[in-house]
Amino acid sequence: MPGFEKFYEKTLQQRWETLQQQGVLSEEQLCYLKNKIYAPDLGNSMIENYITDYTLPEGISFHYLIDGRNYLVPMVTEEPSVIAASSHGARMVQKAGGFKTKVEQRLMIGQIVIEDFQDYADLKRQIEKEQTAILKVANEAHYSLVTRGGGARWLRCRQLADDLMSVDLAVDVQEAMGANMLNTMLEATADYIQTKLASKVLMSILSNFATECLTTAECSLPLSALTKGNLSGKEIGQKIVQASRVAQLDPYRAATHNKGIMNGIDAVVLATGNDWRAIESGAHTFAVKNGQYRGLSQWEIDDHHLKGRIELPLPVGRVGGSIGIVPLVKINQQIMNVRSARELQSIIASVGLSQNLAALYTLTSEGIQRGHMRLQLKSLALAAGAKTAELKQVLDVMIKKNEHNLAAAKEVVAEIRRKDQNE
């Protein structure tokens, strides 16, 4: 684009000047960008064409009792109702004994895709014969991982088409998410396969469909704990089970069902410096593993209890990547008091199930809009320019008038200020 040549080579100050000179931003807007700078050296090293820091609010979710331990859970999100719902669901479960979780293994899968072969069965036999040597090559490519107890564990072959096959490499990445170390191991392995077996490698890359890094969280609540207003706990429990069933039958509902789950999961993944895009991708792929997109959680009634379960891939890390260089991540790890990547997986899965419980409980008892209304009105009031000291009064007036839009919020703010001036 004319005027923006080699923008990536410019200093931060020069980039700001370019944006102003090209008429993209005003001086007032540039001042806003400059005031939002948190760590310029860090930002400039993490991304290209850096101009400012984009911040999201962080809060703490309470009441998480997981496998006998209590946790404070930092969450980063812009959606008003997420943390409130998370704490609400966790409190319900805490009173009933907390969440129980299971992480059987932590393996990441990488792919070496081979193309233009003549005989899949023959090539598969050759690769399986070389398995020990291939695993050795992979481990030598990142020997420090082996010294920490990790490393390549197994490989398998899958035929993708007549002319395409995937050699899947499973690696124990220990406390890291492991993308970079896995890609290094894959490239070394691909070179060996290409040379030793005269095979044509199309590409080598990790997969975010981490089927060997699954986490399960479960909870059980007495139906009596669900009672609300004129609805008995049994009625609400039955409605939650039926709503869960709809998410298993209908992909339209499943998409929203899972979005609610990911509201909580993404917020914790962000707070801990992990890759929320990878977690989203893997979770939604897992949701369609049986050929139809379904809800990630399931609820049932058994022996007068509402029982919930969620299972999904959670290849998160406690070290490595941006985790080690963003100061706030370390603070959040301390808030959470998390001691291992497996423990972090358990927390995240529990948050997803808690978020789902709170959403289904609200949806089937009072409706989602009523539960969210005050939080939504707060966002409207802030967008209308209301100051913190004015919020309560603005919200009370908007609720009384039953007017829930930005124009009404602006009018209420103006009305309150006129009244204050006259007094």
KALINRA-V409449 format. One record per run of one state. SS is the DSSP state (h for helix, s for strand, l for the rest). FROM is the first residue (numbers start at 1). TO is the last residue. If there is no record, write none. Layout:
ss/from/to
SS/FROM/TO
SS/FROM/TO
This chain:
ss/from/to
l/1/6
h/7/9
l/10/11
h/12/21
l/22/26
h/27/35
l/36/39
h/40/46
l/47/57
s/58/66
l/67/68
s/69/76
l/77/81
h/82/95
l/96/98
s/99/103
l/104/106
s/107/115
l/116/119
h/120/129
l/130/130
h/131/141
l/142/142
h/143/147
l/148/150
s/151/161
l/162/163
s/164/172
l/173/175
s/176/176
l/177/178
h/179/196
l/197/199
s/200/206
l/207/213
s/214/222
h/223/226
l/227/227
s/228/228
l/229/230
s/231/231
l/232/232
h/233/249
l/250/250
h/251/271
l/272/275
h/276/287
l/288/296
s/297/302
l/303/304
s/305/313
l/314/318
s/319/319
l/320/320
h/321/324
l/325/326
h/327/336
l/337/340
h/341/365
l/366/367
h/368/383
l/384/387
h/388/401
l/402/405
h/406/422
l/423/423
